[in-house]
Amino acid sequence: MITSEMEEFAVFCVCVAGKTADHASKAVKRLLAGCQGSPFGKIMRLHSSGRLPAALRAARTGNYGKLSKALPALAGSGLDLGRCSVPDLESLYGIGPKTARYFVLHTRPGAKVAALDVHALRHLRSLGYDAPRSTPSSRRRYAELEKAFLHEAERQGLSPVEFDLRVWTRYSKSALPSYHGAEAEKMGIRC
C-alpha cells in the first residue's frame, strides 16, 4: 500500500469513531481535498498554522476538539504505518483499542484482531455473549470480547477481516462506504 493511501486510511480510522463510515468517508475526502502528497503533511500544515479546527468544521467531521488533538498526534508521531503495532497506535491521543485494531485489521494481511464496534457487539449478543452495546473501556473486557469474536470468525471458517465485513454488512443500515469497496481494494485494504 502506498504511504499516502495508508495515511488517508489512518485519518479515516480516527475520524470514524462515533460516526457512520459513510459520514466519515465523505468528511475525510472534504478535509483532504486538493492534497498533493502526504495527508499527514496537510494535517500538520493546518495544525501548525492554527487552521486545523476550522478545516475540521468545514469538512463537517464532528468531534472537533478531539480531532484537533488526535490528528496532529497521529500525523506527527513518526510511526511506520506499515509496521506499527496496536499498542503503538493506542499510545497516541484519541486512539483506543477499537480504532487501533480497525486500522491493523484492514492494513495487515492475516491480522488476528477485532474492531469491536456496535455491529460486532450486537452480533456477539445475538450469539448469546454478554456483550455491551458500546465498546468496552476496560482493556480486560475488550480482550475477552475480542477473543470471542475471533473464535466465532474461526468457527465460521472466515478470517477476522472477512467476518468483520460480513457482520458490518449485516447490521449496517447504510450502503458500503468508499473505504469498503473499490477504493479499499485500490488501497490494498483487505475487506
Buried (B, 14 or more C-beta within 10 A) or exposed (E): BEBBBBBBBBBBBBBBBEBEBBBBBBBBBBBBEEBEEBBBBBBBBBBEEEEBBEBBEEBEBBBBEBBBBBBBBBBBBEBEBEEBEBEBBBBBEBBBBBBBBBBBBBBBEEBBBBBBBBBBBBBBEEEEBEBBEEBBEEEEBBEBBBEBBBEBBEEEEBBBBBBBBBBBEEBBEEEBBBBBEEBBEEBBBBB
